[in-house]
């Protein structure tokens, strides 16, 4: 078992749950978007831990790019509204 991937999956799940809790408490879609993005990261790391990533390389790469894009767009929206 790869310790780095295990830590990444665990942190992804933790951040997903915290962001989901923030969304439920504060209602901001920013937190929902971050929750979904980190949930995607967690899933891709879990797939890697299960040993099936080599069969799903393109899909995992696509999912990670989508998740990073969600984080970037969410943060951009926050910065834009802070002006």
C-alpha positions in Angstrom: 0.0 0.0 0.0 1.4 3.4 -1.0 1.5 5.7 2.0 1.4 8.9 -0.1 -1.7 7.8 -2.0 -3.3 6.7 1.3 -2.7 10.1 2.9 -3.9 11.9 -0.3 -7.2 9.8 -0.2 -7.7 10.4 3.5 -7.1 14.2 3.2 -9.4 14.3 0.2 -12.2 12.7 2.1 -11.6 14.9 5.1 -11.6 18.1 3.0 -14.7 16.9 1.1 -16.6 16.3 4.4 -15.5 19.6 5.9 -16.5 21.5 2.7 -19.9 19.7 2.6 -20.5 20.6 6.3 -19.7 24.3 5.5 -22.1 24.1 2.5 -24.9 22.8 4.7 -24.2 25.4 7.4 -23.5 28.5 5.2 -25.3 27.6 2.0 -22.5 28.9 -0.3 -22.2 26.9 -3.5 -18.4 27.5 -3.3 -18.2 24.9 -0.5 -20.4 22.5 -2.5 -18.1 22.9 -5.5 -15.0 22.3 -3.3 -16.6 19.3 -1.7 -17.3 17.7 -5.1 -13.8 18.5 -6.3 -12.1 16.9 -3.3 -14.5 14.0 -3.5 -13.3 13.4 -7.0 -9.7 13.6 -5.9 -10.4 11.0 -3.1 -12.1 8.7 -5.6 -9.1 8.8 -8.0 -6.7 8.1 -5.1 -8.9 5.2 -3.9 -9.0 3.7 -7.4 -5.2 3.9 -7.4 -5.0 2.2 -4.0 -7.2 -0.6 -5.4 -4.7 -1.3 -8.1 -6.9 -0.6 -11.1 -5.6 2.8 -12.0 -3.4 1.4 -14.8 -6.6 0.4 -16.7 -8.2 3.8 -16.1 -5.4 6.3 -16.7 -7.2 8.5 -19.2 -10.4 8.6 -17.1 -8.4 9.4 -13.9 -6.4 12.1 -15.5 -9.6 13.7 -16.9 -11.3 13.5 -13.5 -8.3 15.2 -11.8 -8.2 17.9 -14.4 -11.9 18.5 -13.9 -11.5 18.6 -10.1 -8.6 21.1 -10.3 -10.6 23.2 -12.7 -13.5 23.3 -10.2 -11.1 24.5 -7.5 -9.6 27.1 -9.7 -13.0 28.4 -10.9 -14.4 28.5 -7.3 -11.4 30.5 -6.0 -11.6 32.8 -9.1 -15.2 33.5 -8.3 -14.4 34.3 -4.7 -11.6 36.7 -5.7 -13.8 38.3 -8.3 -16.6 39.0 -5.9 -14.2 40.4 -3.3 -13.5 43.4 -5.4 
